[in-house]
Each structure stands twice: as structure tokens, then as C-alpha cells.
Amino acid sequence: MPQNVYVLTADIIKKMKNHYTDYLQTTPQGAIFRAKTANAVITAYKSGKVLFQGKNPAAEADKWTEIKEDEPVTPKNTRKQTGYTPPDTLLSSSHIGSDEAGTGDYFGPITTAAVFVKQEEMELLKELGVRDSKNLKDASIRKIANDILKLDMPYSLLVLRNEKYNQLQRRGWSQGKMKAMLHHHAITNVLNKVNASETDGILIDQFCEPDVYKRHIASEKEQLPDNTYFMTKAESYSIAVAAASIIARTSFLKEMDHLSEKAGFTLPKGASGKVDQAAARIIKSNGREILDTCAKTHFANTKKAFNRV
């Protein structure tokens, strides 16, 4: 569906609302008004952005041509093209995005989320502040995740807690295989909640080569769904992946809160020297076995922690 985004002044948006009085529809969250004409649906947001989308958005947008067109919301993708590179149209159309959190952290689980975002919901997510979670503080991530979940978008959240993680690792599963299976199951859960005709594709935040991902899930007798694509740093390009990243990160933060409460002190994130100190403190207080319930014990931090005991 063709669409154009402009940034307009408050005065012009006010004039637009008056102009489209007879065409006004229910105003979505974060918007000033929405109107539907024979040419397009026009949605004006509090930020000043106005979205024109429909069969002929230019016919409406041209009425306000004194305004300079806004820059594209998503950065241009100049990455090497492969058979799994998403078409440019996917990023601005209805699709499922998936991402995970906690993989590089010694303490805490791996959390993985997949979210289905419709084209008409994308601008609202941007208004709510949805973007690459790496550029957001934890407090903002929690708030935005709460706002996303209020929108009732089809999603799936999976948590691989430390006990199960360590069991799988000892059975020979690599972290890459664990991540692949988490993404696959989260995506499958979302696909079961939507009609196939609703989505134009699936985008996974790439953490390994697509063929390796396919081998991981094939080893568990699973197959890659049709129209699945991979992209590194996908949360910077896809609003659906960004939303999934925020939901996964918020879940990880909540899990860390819970583990910190059980430990009696705040467990540090990452895998730094502070983590080694925290692990040594836990070992001294509760013994080696307790690490299985709160840490990824195959990390080098475990050995370093014992050297501190």
C-alpha cells in the first residue's frame, strides 16, 4: 500500500482537521485525528508527523505541498543481498519480527519474543517510542513494553531459564541452537494467532548464517516457515523486530529482578569482573549448585568466580 510521511506544523494540522471534518474517523492512540477519503487515510500525530496511505496518497498530500517531505523513518538498507535478505517493501508492510535478550549475560535467562505488526500500526509504535532497544534506557524499555502490550498485538514471549539452559548445554546444545529453537517456536506461536494472508513475511534478527539456523531447527525436525528473512541489527530497520526486542528485554529485566531478590543483592548484567565477584559471593553463601538456577555456568565467569572463592 503506497504511503507518504510528512512533518507539518501544528497550525497546518489544525487546518487539515477542519478540512477533513466530514471524513473523520476514530482517533488512534497518540494521534490528533484520522480521516478517510476516497484517495487515502490521513493520520496526524502529536509529534507533527502526518501519514498518508491508500491507493493514491499523493492526491491528498499534494494539497499540503508547501511542507517538506520527512526523511524515511527506517534507514536505507545497503547490506549485501542474499536469498534471505528481506525485500525493501517488507519493512513498511505487515510482518512478524523476532529478537532475543540475555544471550551475552552470565546471570539470567534467554528471553525471546516475536511480534506481528500490521502496516497501519507502525506509525503508532513509532509514536510510542519503539526503536532499537540498545538506544533506550531500562526504565524507558519497561514503559514502552507495557504500552506495546496494551495494543493487543499478536505476540509470543519465551523464557529459557538457567536450569533448562544448563541442562541443554550439557546435552550438547550450543547457545546458537537454543536461540534458533526459541525464535522458531516464538514465531510459530504468532503464526498460529494470525491468518497467513495477513502477513507479508517474517524477519529474524540474524545471529548466525541462515543455513546454520535451518540446520539447527532441522535437527529437531522443524522447518523454516515460508517468507522468512534474516538481517543483522534488524531492530534498527524493522519496527516489528524493535518491538520484539523491547518485549524480550523487558522480560529479561524482570527475570533479573527476581533472581536478584533471591540472591539478596543486585546481580550485575553482562560478563565483566563485577559478574565474577557476584558469582563468587553466591558460591560462598550458597554453594556451587545454586549457580545452575541463576547463571549460564559454561561461561568463563564460573571458573573465574571459583578462583576468587
C-alpha positions as CSV (number, residue, x, y, z in Angstrom):
1,M,0.0,0.0,0.0
2,P,1.6,3.4,-1.1
3,Q,2.2,5.8,1.8
4,N,3.9,9.2,2.4
5,V,5.0,10.7,5.7
6,Y,5.3,14.5,6.2
7,V,6.2,16.7,9.1
8,L,3.7,19.5,9.4
9,T,3.2,22.5,11.8
10,A,0.5,22.5,14.4
11,D,-1.3,25.2,12.6
12,I,-1.4,23.3,9.4
13,I,-2.6,20.1,11.2
14,K,-5.4,22.2,12.7
15,K,-6.4,23.4,9.3
16,M,-6.2,19.8,8.0
17,K,-8.5,18.6,10.7
18,N,-11.1,21.3,9.9
19,H,-10.7,20.5,6.2
20,Y,-11.4,16.8,6.7
21,T,-14.3,17.3,9.2
22,D,-16.7,15.2,7.2
23,Y,-14.2,12.4,6.8
24,L,-13.0,12.0,10.4
25,Q,-12.8,8.5,11.9
26,T,-11.9,7.2,15.4
27,T,-8.7,8.8,16.5
28,P,-6.0,6.2,17.3
29,Q,-3.8,6.5,20.4
30,G,-1.1,9.1,20.0
31,A,-2.8,10.9,17.1
32,I,-4.6,14.2,16.7
33,F,-7.1,12.9,14.1
34,R,-7.6,10.3,11.4
35,A,-9.7,10.9,8.3
36,K,-10.5,8.6,5.3
37,T,-11.1,10.0,1.8
38,A,-11.5,8.2,-1.5
39,N,-7.8,8.7,-2.1
40,A,-6.2,7.9,1.3
41,V,-6.3,7.5,5.0
42,I,-4.7,10.5,6.7
43,T,-3.4,10.2,10.3
44,A,-1.9,13.2,12.0
45,Y,0.2,12.5,15.1
46,K,1.1,14.7,18.1
47,S,4.7,14.7,17.0
48,G,3.8,16.6,13.9
49,K,4.1,13.6,11.6
50,V,1.2,13.1,9.2
51,L,0.8,9.7,7.4
52,F,-1.0,9.5,4.1
53,Q,-1.7,5.9,3.0
54,G,-4.0,4.3,0.5
55,K,-4.4,3.9,-3.2
56,N,-3.4,7.5,-4.0
57,P,-1.9,9.2,-1.0
58,A,-0.1,11.8,-3.2
59,A,-3.5,13.2,-4.2
60,E,-4.2,14.2,-0.6
61,A,-0.6,15.0,0.3
62,D,-0.2,17.4,-2.6
63,K,-2.8,19.7,-1.0
64,W,-0.2,20.5,1.6
65,T,2.9,20.6,-0.7
66,E,4.4,23.6,0.9
67,I,5.6,21.2,3.6
68,K,8.9,19.4,3.0
69,E,8.7,15.6,3.0
70,D,10.1,13.9,6.1
71,E,13.1,11.6,5.9
72,P,12.3,7.9,5.8
73,V,11.7,6.5,9.2
74,T,13.9,3.4,8.7
75,P,17.5,3.7,7.5
76,K,18.3,2.6,4.0
77,N,19.5,-0.9,3.8
78,T,22.8,-1.1,1.9
79,R,23.7,-4.6,3.1
80,K,24.8,-7.4,0.9
81,Q,21.8,-9.0,-0.7
82,T,21.2,-12.8,-0.2
83,G,18.3,-15.2,-0.7
84,Y,17.3,-14.4,2.8
85,T,17.6,-10.6,2.6
86,P,14.1,-9.1,3.1
87,P,12.7,-7.1,0.2
88,D,12.6,-3.3,0.9
89,T,8.8,-3.5,0.9
90,L,8.7,-5.9,3.9
91,L,9.9,-3.2,6.3
92,S,6.9,-1.0,5.6
93,S,4.3,-3.7,5.4
94,S,2.7,-6.1,7.8
95,H,5.2,-8.6,9.2
96,I,6.4,-10.7,12.1
97,G,9.7,-9.7,13.8
98,S,11.7,-11.7,16.4
99,D,14.6,-10.9,18.7
100,E,16.1,-12.1,21.9
101,A,17.9,-10.8,25.0
102,G,20.2,-12.1,27.7
103,T,22.5,-14.2,25.5
104,G,25.7,-12.4,26.5
105,D,24.8,-12.1,30.2
106,Y,26.2,-14.6,32.7
107,F,23.3,-14.2,35.0
108,G,19.7,-14.6,33.9
109,P,17.8,-16.5,31.2
110,I,17.5,-16.0,27.4
111,T,14.2,-14.3,26.6
112,T,12.9,-14.4,23.1
113,A,9.9,-12.5,21.6
114,A,8.1,-12.5,18.2
115,V,5.5,-9.8,17.4
116,F,3.1,-9.3,14.4
117,V,2.8,-5.7,13.5
118,K,0.3,-4.5,10.9
119,Q,1.2,-1.8,8.5
120,E,-1.3,0.6,9.9
121,E,0.1,0.1,13.4
122,M,3.7,1.0,12.6
123,E,3.3,4.8,13.0
124,L,1.7,4.4,16.4
125,L,4.6,2.2,17.6
126,K,7.0,4.9,16.5
127,E,4.9,7.5,18.4
128,L,5.2,5.3,21.5
129,G,9.0,5.4,21.2
130,V,9.6,1.9,19.7
131,R,13.1,1.7,18.3
132,D,16.3,-0.2,18.8
133,S,16.3,-1.1,22.4
134,K,20.1,-0.7,22.6
135,N,19.5,3.0,22.4
136,L,17.0,3.0,25.2
137,K,17.5,3.1,29.0
138,D,16.0,0.2,31.0
139,A,13.2,2.4,32.5
140,S,12.1,3.5,29.1
141,I,12.2,0.0,27.8
142,R,9.9,-1.2,30.6
143,K,7.4,1.6,29.9
144,I,7.3,1.2,26.2
145,A,6.9,-2.6,26.5
146,N,3.9,-2.0,28.7
147,D,2.4,0.4,26.1
148,I,3.0,-2.2,23.3
149,L,1.2,-5.0,25.2
150,K,-1.8,-2.7,25.8
151,L,-2.3,-2.6,22.0
152,D,-3.2,-6.3,21.9
153,M,-0.8,-7.2,19.1
154,P,-0.3,-10.9,18.5
155,Y,3.0,-11.8,20.1
156,S,4.8,-14.7,21.8
157,L,7.3,-14.5,24.7
158,L,9.5,-17.4,25.6
159,V,11.9,-17.6,28.6
160,L,14.7,-20.2,28.7
161,R,15.6,-20.1,32.4
162,N,19.0,-21.1,33.6
163,E,18.2,-24.6,34.9
164,K,16.9,-25.7,31.5
165,Y,19.7,-23.7,29.6
166,N,22.4,-25.6,31.6
167,Q,20.7,-28.9,31.0
168,L,20.6,-28.3,27.2
169,Q,24.2,-27.1,27.2
170,R,25.3,-30.3,28.9
171,R,23.4,-32.4,26.4
172,G,25.5,-30.8,23.6
173,W,23.2,-27.9,22.5
174,S,25.1,-24.8,21.5
175,Q,23.7,-21.4,22.5
176,G,23.1,-20.8,18.8
177,K,20.8,-23.9,18.6
178,M,18.9,-22.8,21.7
179,K,18.4,-19.3,20.2
180,A,17.3,-20.8,16.9
181,M,14.7,-23.0,18.5
182,L,13.4,-20.2,20.7
183,H,13.0,-17.9,17.7
184,H,11.3,-20.7,15.7
185,H,8.8,-21.6,18.5
186,A,8.0,-17.9,19.2
187,I,7.4,-17.3,15.5
188,T,5.3,-20.4,15.2
189,N,3.2,-19.3,18.1
190,V,2.5,-16.0,16.5
191,L,1.7,-17.6,13.1
192,N,-0.9,-19.7,14.9
193,K,-2.6,-16.5,16.1
194,V,-2.8,-14.8,12.7
195,N,-4.1,-15.6,9.2
196,A,-1.4,-16.4,6.7
197,S,-2.8,-13.8,4.3
198,E,-2.3,-11.1,6.9
199,T,1.5,-11.1,7.0
200,D,3.9,-10.4,4.2
201,G,6.8,-12.2,5.8
202,I,8.9,-12.9,8.9
203,L,12.1,-11.1,9.8
204,I,14.6,-12.6,12.3
205,D,17.3,-10.5,13.9
206,Q,20.3,-12.5,12.5
207,F,22.7,-14.1,15.0
208,C,24.0,-16.8,12.7
209,E,24.0,-17.7,9.0
210,P,20.5,-18.6,7.7
211,D,21.7,-22.1,6.6
212,V,23.1,-22.7,10.1
213,Y,19.8,-21.6,11.6
214,K,18.0,-24.0,9.3
215,R,20.2,-26.9,10.3
216,H,19.6,-26.1,14.0
217,I,15.8,-26.4,13.7
218,A,16.0,-29.3,11.2
219,S,17.9,-31.3,13.9
220,E,14.7,-31.0,15.9
221,K,12.5,-31.9,12.8
222,E,11.4,-28.3,12.2
223,Q,11.3,-26.3,9.0
224,L,11.7,-22.7,8.2
225,P,8.3,-21.0,7.5
226,D,7.8,-19.5,4.0
227,N,8.9,-15.9,3.5
228,T,11.3,-15.9,6.4
229,Y,14.2,-13.4,6.1
230,F,17.2,-12.6,8.2
231,M,19.0,-9.3,8.8
232,T,21.8,-8.3,11.2
233,K,20.8,-5.4,13.5
234,A,17.2,-5.8,12.2
235,E,15.8,-3.8,15.2
236,S,17.3,-0.7,13.5
237,Y,15.3,-1.3,10.3
238,S,12.1,-3.1,11.3
239,I,9.6,-1.7,13.8
240,A,8.3,-5.3,14.4
241,V,11.8,-6.5,15.4
242,A,12.3,-3.4,17.5
243,A,9.0,-4.2,19.3
244,A,10.1,-7.8,19.9
245,S,13.4,-6.6,21.2
246,I,11.8,-4.3,23.7
247,I,9.4,-7.1,24.9
248,A,12.3,-9.6,25.2
249,R,14.5,-7.1,27.0
250,T,11.8,-6.2,29.5
251,S,11.2,-9.8,30.3
252,F,14.9,-10.3,30.9
253,L,15.0,-7.3,33.2
254,K,12.1,-8.7,35.2
255,E,13.8,-12.1,35.5
256,M,16.9,-10.4,36.7
257,D,14.9,-8.5,39.3
258,H,13.5,-11.8,40.5
259,L,16.9,-13.5,40.6
260,S,18.5,-10.5,42.4
261,E,15.7,-10.7,45.1
262,K,16.5,-14.4,45.6
263,A,20.3,-13.7,45.8
264,G,19.8,-10.9,48.3
265,F,21.7,-8.3,46.2
266,T,21.5,-6.8,42.7
267,L,23.1,-9.2,40.2
268,P,25.1,-7.3,37.5
269,K,24.4,-7.7,33.8
270,G,26.9,-8.7,31.2
271,A,30.0,-10.8,31.9
272,S,32.6,-8.4,33.4
273,G,34.7,-8.7,36.5
274,K,31.8,-7.4,38.6
275,V,30.0,-10.6,37.5
276,D,32.9,-12.7,38.7
277,Q,32.7,-11.1,42.1
278,A,28.9,-11.6,42.3
279,A,29.2,-15.2,41.3
280,A,32.0,-15.8,44.0
281,R,29.7,-14.2,46.6
282,I,26.9,-16.5,45.7
283,I,29.2,-19.6,45.8
284,K,30.4,-18.6,49.3
285,S,26.9,-18.1,50.5
286,N,25.0,-21.0,48.9
287,G,27.5,-23.3,47.2
288,R,28.2,-24.2,43.6
289,E,24.9,-25.8,42.8
290,I,23.0,-22.6,43.2
291,L,24.7,-21.2,40.1
292,D,22.6,-23.6,38.0
293,T,19.5,-21.7,38.9
294,C,20.7,-18.2,38.1
295,A,23.7,-18.4,35.7
296,K,25.0,-19.8,32.4
297,T,27.6,-22.0,34.0
298,H,29.6,-22.8,30.9
299,F,30.7,-19.2,30.7
300,A,34.3,-18.5,31.7
301,N,32.9,-16.4,34.6
302,T,32.3,-19.6,36.6
303,K,36.0,-20.6,36.6
304,K,37.0,-17.0,37.4
305,A,34.5,-16.9,40.3
306,F,35.9,-20.1,41.8
307,N,39.4,-18.5,41.7
308,R,38.0,-15.8,43.9
309,V,36.5,-18.1,46.5
